[in-house]
């Protein structure tokens, strides 16, 4: 997947929270690109970075903010 038109909308230090947000975005039909720093050769932190296409940023942020409020 090419990521040139993808924008980072959140970085989570908690993998469980990151997975919940990825599931919520996927369930809403938003394609995501997940960058998981644990897959690096020398991981520096245990982060999940969530990227979405620039055309989906607004909708994705609404979904994430509603989930974070729960």
VMD Tcl script that builds the backbone (N, CA, C; Angstrom):
set m [mol new atoms 210]
animate dup $m
set s [atomselect $m all]
$s set {name element resname resid chain x y z} {
  {N N UNK 1 A 0.853 -1.175 0.000}
  {CA C UNK 1 A 0.000 0.000 0.000}
  {C C UNK 1 A 0.896 1.235 0.000}
  {N N UNK 2 A 0.606 2.145 -0.912}
  {CA C UNK 2 A 1.352 3.398 -0.929}
  {C C UNK 2 A 0.794 4.319 0.142}
  {N N UNK 3 A 1.686 4.988 0.835}
  {CA C UNK 3 A 1.245 5.799 1.971}
  {C C UNK 3 A 1.432 7.291 1.757}
  {N N UNK 4 A 1.708 7.712 0.526}
  {CA C UNK 4 A 1.993 9.132 0.327}
  {C C UNK 4 A 0.801 10.050 0.602}
  {N N UNK 5 A -0.415 9.557 0.465}
  {CA C UNK 5 A -1.588 10.381 0.738}
  {C C UNK 5 A -2.227 10.053 2.075}
  {N N UNK 6 A -1.463 9.389 2.933}
  {CA C UNK 6 A -1.970 9.025 4.247}
  {C C UNK 6 A -1.407 9.965 5.303}
  {N N UNK 7 A -2.248 10.279 6.289}
  {CA C UNK 7 A -1.906 11.240 7.332}
  {C C UNK 7 A -2.002 10.539 8.685}
  {N N UNK 8 A -1.017 10.771 9.537}
  {CA C UNK 8 A -1.071 10.217 10.894}
  {C C UNK 8 A -2.106 10.989 11.699}
  {N N UNK 9 A -3.092 10.267 12.229}
  {CA C UNK 9 A -4.120 10.944 13.027}
  {C C UNK 9 A -3.964 10.671 14.517}
  {N N UNK 10 A -3.330 9.569 14.881}
  {CA C UNK 10 A -3.107 9.274 16.294}
  {C C UNK 10 A -1.918 8.333 16.440}
  {N N UNK 11 A -1.247 8.459 17.569}
  {CA C UNK 11 A -0.234 7.506 17.986}
  {C C UNK 11 A -0.607 7.060 19.393}
  {N N UNK 12 A -0.727 5.759 19.562}
  {CA C UNK 12 A -1.099 5.203 20.864}
  {C C UNK 12 A 0.078 4.454 21.468}
  {N N UNK 13 A 0.287 4.665 22.742}
  {CA C UNK 13 A 1.316 3.943 23.481}
  {C C UNK 13 A 0.737 2.667 24.084}
  {N N UNK 14 A -0.575 2.573 24.103}
  {CA C UNK 14 A -1.297 1.416 24.623}
  {C C UNK 14 A -1.816 0.606 23.434}
  {N N UNK 15 A -1.267 -0.594 23.245}
  {CA C UNK 15 A -1.656 -1.408 22.089}
  {C C UNK 15 A -3.137 -1.761 22.092}
  {N N UNK 16 A -3.707 -1.986 23.253}
  {CA C UNK 16 A -5.123 -2.340 23.316}
  {C C UNK 16 A -5.982 -1.190 22.804}
  {N N UNK 17 A -5.685 0.020 23.256}
  {CA C UNK 17 A -6.442 1.186 22.793}
  {C C UNK 17 A -6.244 1.386 21.286}
  {N N UNK 18 A -5.024 1.201 20.828}
  {CA C UNK 18 A -4.760 1.320 19.391}
  {C C UNK 18 A -5.557 0.318 18.581}
  {N N UNK 19 A -5.625 -0.906 19.045}
  {CA C UNK 19 A -6.389 -1.953 18.353}
  {C C UNK 19 A -7.888 -1.644 18.348}
  {N N UNK 20 A -8.391 -1.099 19.453}
  {CA C UNK 20 A -9.813 -0.726 19.521}
  {C C UNK 20 A -10.118 0.350 18.482}
  {N N UNK 21 A -9.246 1.337 18.367}
  {CA C UNK 21 A -9.461 2.422 17.402}
  {C C UNK 21 A -9.349 1.928 15.966}
  {N N UNK 22 A -8.405 1.038 15.719}
  {CA C UNK 22 A -8.270 0.462 14.384}
  {C C UNK 22 A -9.532 -0.307 14.011}
  {N N UNK 23 A -10.075 -1.074 14.954}
  {CA C UNK 23 A -11.302 -1.826 14.708}
  {C C UNK 23 A -12.476 -0.896 14.443}
  {N N UNK 24 A -12.579 0.182 15.219}
  {CA C UNK 24 A -13.680 1.137 15.028}
  {C C UNK 24 A -13.600 1.790 13.650}
  {N N UNK 25 A -12.407 2.159 13.235}
  {CA C UNK 25 A -12.237 2.773 11.912}
  {C C UNK 25 A -12.539 1.766 10.798}
  {N N UNK 26 A -12.063 0.562 10.956}
  {CA C UNK 26 A -12.322 -0.478 9.952}
  {C C UNK 26 A -13.805 -0.788 9.849}
  {N N UNK 27 A -14.486 -0.857 10.991}
  {CA C UNK 27 A -15.927 -1.120 10.999}
  {C C UNK 27 A -16.710 -0.011 10.320}
  {N N UNK 28 A -16.158 1.202 10.324}
  {CA C UNK 28 A -16.812 2.334 9.672}
  {C C UNK 28 A -16.457 2.408 8.184}
  {N N UNK 29 A -15.638 1.477 7.721}
  {CA C UNK 29 A -15.288 1.444 6.301}
  {C C UNK 29 A -14.115 2.334 5.927}
  {N N UNK 30 A -13.388 2.811 6.915}
  {CA C UNK 30 A -12.234 3.677 6.650}
  {C C UNK 30 A -10.994 2.797 6.541}
  {N N UNK 31 A -10.290 2.952 5.434}
  {CA C UNK 31 A -9.048 2.196 5.243}
  {C C UNK 31 A -7.948 2.850 6.059}
  {N N UNK 32 A -7.223 2.037 6.767}
  {CA C UNK 32 A -6.157 2.558 7.624}
  {C C UNK 32 A -4.827 1.950 7.217}
  {N N UNK 33 A -3.776 2.665 7.548}
  {CA C UNK 33 A -2.425 2.157 7.447}
  {C C UNK 33 A -1.883 2.185 8.861}
  {N N UNK 34 A -1.469 1.043 9.330}
  {CA C UNK 34 A -0.985 0.917 10.706}
  {C C UNK 34 A 0.534 0.790 10.682}
  {N N UNK 35 A 1.186 1.634 11.455}
  {CA C UNK 35 A 2.630 1.515 11.624}
  {C C UNK 35 A 2.865 1.122 13.063}
  {N N UNK 36 A 3.410 -0.055 13.234}
  {CA C UNK 36 A 3.619 -0.613 14.557}
  {C C UNK 36 A 5.119 -0.644 14.826}
  {N N UNK 37 A 5.587 0.198 15.728}
  {CA C UNK 37 A 7.024 0.311 15.976}
  {C C UNK 37 A 7.629 -0.964 16.553}
  {N N UNK 38 A 6.803 -1.842 17.073}
  {CA C UNK 38 A 7.346 -3.080 17.630}
  {C C UNK 38 A 7.908 -3.970 16.522}
  {N N UNK 39 A 7.513 -3.723 15.266}
  {CA C UNK 39 A 8.005 -4.505 14.139}
  {C C UNK 39 A 9.358 -4.015 13.629}
  {N N UNK 40 A 9.861 -2.926 14.158}
  {CA C UNK 40 A 11.186 -2.444 13.769}
  {C C UNK 40 A 12.249 -3.411 14.253}
  {N N UNK 41 A 13.397 -3.358 13.619}
  {CA C UNK 41 A 14.507 -4.214 14.029}
  {C C UNK 41 A 14.923 -3.884 15.459}
  {N N UNK 42 A 15.018 -2.592 15.757}
  {CA C UNK 42 A 15.364 -2.155 17.112}
  {C C UNK 42 A 14.231 -1.248 17.606}
  {N N UNK 43 A 13.199 -1.843 18.201}
  {CA C UNK 43 A 12.085 -1.005 18.654}
  {C C UNK 43 A 12.514 -0.061 19.770}
  {N N UNK 44 A 12.140 1.209 19.614}
  {CA C UNK 44 A 12.481 2.183 20.642}
  {C C UNK 44 A 11.335 2.356 21.622}
  {N N UNK 45 A 10.130 2.220 21.139}
  {CA C UNK 45 A 8.939 2.337 21.978}
  {C C UNK 45 A 7.900 1.360 21.468}
  {N N UNK 46 A 6.895 1.133 22.261}
  {CA C UNK 46 A 5.828 0.208 21.911}
  {C C UNK 46 A 4.614 1.015 21.454}
  {N N UNK 47 A 4.708 1.635 20.281}
  {CA C UNK 47 A 3.663 2.536 19.797}
  {C C UNK 47 A 2.942 1.960 18.590}
  {N N UNK 48 A 1.689 2.376 18.428}
  {CA C UNK 48 A 0.928 2.112 17.212}
  {C C UNK 48 A 0.579 3.470 16.629}
  {N N UNK 49 A 0.976 3.677 15.396}
  {CA C UNK 49 A 0.662 4.923 14.693}
  {C C UNK 49 A -0.427 4.603 13.675}
  {N N UNK 50 A -1.522 5.350 13.722}
  {CA C UNK 50 A -2.648 5.114 12.822}
  {C C UNK 50 A -2.668 6.214 11.772}
  {N N UNK 51 A -2.658 5.787 10.503}
  {CA C UNK 51 A -2.718 6.719 9.384}
  {C C UNK 51 A -3.967 6.412 8.571}
  {N N UNK 52 A -4.610 7.452 8.075}
  {CA C UNK 52 A -5.750 7.296 7.176}
  {C C UNK 52 A -5.528 8.173 5.959}
  {N N UNK 53 A -6.243 7.868 4.889}
  {CA C UNK 53 A -6.139 8.681 3.682}
  {C C UNK 53 A -6.581 10.096 4.009}
  {N N UNK 54 A -5.939 11.064 3.376}
  {CA C UNK 54 A -6.226 12.465 3.691}
  {C C UNK 54 A -7.692 12.831 3.482}
  {N N UNK 55 A -8.394 12.116 2.608}
  {CA C UNK 55 A -9.820 12.402 2.394}
  {C C UNK 55 A -10.698 11.868 3.533}
  {N N UNK 56 A -10.144 10.981 4.380}
  {CA C UNK 56 A -10.906 10.380 5.479}
  {C C UNK 56 A -10.553 10.946 6.849}
  {N N UNK 57 A -9.674 11.934 6.896}
  {CA C UNK 57 A -9.176 12.433 8.182}
  {C C UNK 57 A -10.313 12.928 9.076}
  {N N UNK 58 A -11.175 13.754 8.545}
  {CA C UNK 58 A -12.239 14.346 9.367}
  {C C UNK 58 A -13.165 13.273 9.947}
  {N N UNK 59 A -13.609 12.352 9.106}
  {CA C UNK 59 A -14.500 11.277 9.577}
  {C C UNK 59 A -13.788 10.381 10.584}
  {N N UNK 60 A -12.524 10.075 10.329}
  {CA C UNK 60 A -11.762 9.212 11.233}
  {C C UNK 60 A -11.584 9.867 12.598}
  {N N UNK 61 A -11.293 11.153 12.611}
  {CA C UNK 61 A -11.129 11.854 13.889}
  {C C UNK 61 A -12.425 11.889 14.679}
  {N N UNK 62 A -13.554 12.050 14.001}
  {CA C UNK 62 A -14.850 12.032 14.689}
  {C C UNK 62 A -15.078 10.666 15.358}
  {N N UNK 63 A -14.768 9.601 14.636}
  {CA C UNK 63 A -14.951 8.252 15.174}
  {C C UNK 63 A -14.032 8.038 16.385}
  {N N UNK 64 A -12.777 8.401 16.226}
  {CA C UNK 64 A -11.814 8.208 17.327}
  {C C UNK 64 A -12.202 9.033 18.549}
  {N N UNK 65 A -12.582 10.274 18.340}
  {CA C UNK 65 A -12.945 11.121 19.478}
  {C C UNK 65 A -14.179 10.608 20.184}
  {N N UNK 66 A -15.122 10.040 19.434}
  {CA C UNK 66 A -16.316 9.479 20.091}
  {C C UNK 66 A -15.950 8.221 20.878}
  {N N UNK 67 A -15.015 7.427 20.377}
  {CA C UNK 67 A -14.567 6.222 21.087}
  {C C UNK 67 A -13.752 6.575 22.325}
  {N N UNK 68 A -12.914 7.589 22.216}
  {CA C UNK 68 A -12.092 7.984 23.353}
  {C C UNK 68 A -12.937 8.563 24.494}
  {N N UNK 69 A -14.099 9.100 24.157}
  {CA C UNK 69 A -14.975 9.678 25.168}
  {C C UNK 69 A -15.692 8.622 26.001}
  {N N UNK 70 A -15.693 7.387 25.506}
  {CA C UNK 70 A -16.417 6.307 26.227}
  {C C UNK 70 A -15.731 5.904 27.489}
}
mol reanalyze $m
mol bondsrecalc $m
mol representation Tube
mol addrep $m
